[in-house]
Amino acid sequence: MTEKRRSGLFSTKLVAIAAVAGIVAGAAAVYVRETMSGNAAQTADAAVCEGTVEKAEALKDYFTGDVAAMIPISEPKRIQGLTFQDKSGQPMTMANFADKTVLINLWATWCVPCREEMPALNNLQKAAGSDGFQVLAINIDTGDVEKPQTFLEETGVDALGLYRDSSMGVFNQLKREGLAFGLPVTLLVDGKGCLIGNMNGPAVWDGTDAKALITAAASVPPKG
């Protein structure tokens, strides 16, 4: 009974925090690209990501409950240019995850909500991970690999792998693009690297609402 009560309280706490984060993110995400390069990028995104806005619209009923703070896109946007490393230090980009629906999550050991949601993300990967879906949790701790590696081992997070960017370049890029305002931040991306929705703040990623969203996102094809 004690464990169930704790789980319920944790879930309620995360939903409340995520809901507030979603409101803040939604208000802050209104910005204008003013440069020619920005216009060119928008044109390229529209070509590659044709139908993604319609896909996000088709999924809107799944942005509810534990994942209600997820904001669906309103214009095509491709997530590219993110560079990070795997556990062995080999360079990685989103091209390494082509043709997969990916839930990108940025986290750090000093971020308390991140630490609390990592086991849930691990459970989601175990439940839904496949050739068509992956949780991509990218650690942005500065310094060497020991601290995040020790955290994953001590908390039993064994299904996510250790991906990291000690330069925080991934976070800073998403911040410049109006997608990241703090930690944790989570992006739902389709197999072409096109953004479906983004969330600032934690969520109960192993709950019924999150699993339903991921199942639908991985199976709903873009229109067009």
Secondary structure, 3 states (H helix, E strand, C coil): CHHHHHHHHHHHHHHHHHHHHHHHHHHHCCCCCCCHHHHHHHHHHHHHCCCHHHHHHHCHHHCCHHHCCCEECCCCCECCCCCEECCCCCEECHHHHCCCEEEEEEECCCCHHHHHHHHHHHHHHHHHCECCEEEEEEECCCCCCHHHHHHHHHHCCCCCCCEECCCCHHHHHHHHCCCCCCCCEEEEECCCCEEEEEEECCCCCCCHHHHHHHHHHHHCCCCC
